Amino acid sequence: MPADRMELWVEEIIAPDVIAVSPAWRFGGMTGREIRISGLVVPQSSQKAAILKERLAEQVLGQAIEVGPPYAITTDRRLECHVYIGEKKLTTTLLDRRAHA
């Protein structure tokens, strides 16, 4: 794992682009359990958003992930960053699955 990444476990899918993790992340003197996935665009349609949330759960719920830069703190105190499964960005994995669904 690259030095600028953290390994965490996904405990809950909160929204199509937000996950809850354990242990708590630490960044810039802050800690928290919620992460907003950078680069993931949530569809306007509630039906499509629900499908994305379901696919996200299939990919990461109960699994180890790595999070990496760039890091930022959102206005609702979530860590915004890239999420990786192995060496692949989660956004790439989800897009690949959408193309084959």
Long-range contacts (C-beta under 8 A, 24 or more apart in sequence): 1-66, 2-68, 4-68, 4-69, 5-66, 5-67, 5-68, 5-84, 6-66, 6-67, 6-68, 7-64, 7-65, 7-66, 8-35, 8-64, 8-65, 8-66, 8-67, 9-62, 9-63, 9-64, 9-65, 10-60, 10-61, 10-62, 10-63, 10-65, 11-62, 12-61, 13-53, 13-56, 13-57, 13-60, 13-61, 15-42, 15-53, 16-40, 16-42, 16-43, 16-49, 16-50, 16-52, 16-53, 16-56, 17-41, 17-42, 18-78, 19-56, 19-60, 19-83, 21-65, 21-67, 25-67, 25-79, 27-71, 27-73, 27-79, 28-71, 28-73, 30-73, 30-77, 30-79, 32-77, 32-78, 32-79, 34-77, 34-78, 34-79, 35-67, 35-78, 35-79, 35-80, 35-81, 35-83, 36-74, 36-78, 36-79, 36-80, 36-81, 37-80, 37-81, 37-82, 37-83, 37-90, 37-91, 38-70, 38-80, 38-81, 38-82, 38-83, 38-91, 39-82, 39-89, 39-91, 40-90, 40-91, 40-94, 52-94, 55-94, 55-97, 55-98, 55-101, 56-90, 56-94, 59-85, 59-90, 59-93, 59-94, 59-97, 60-85, 60-90, 65-90
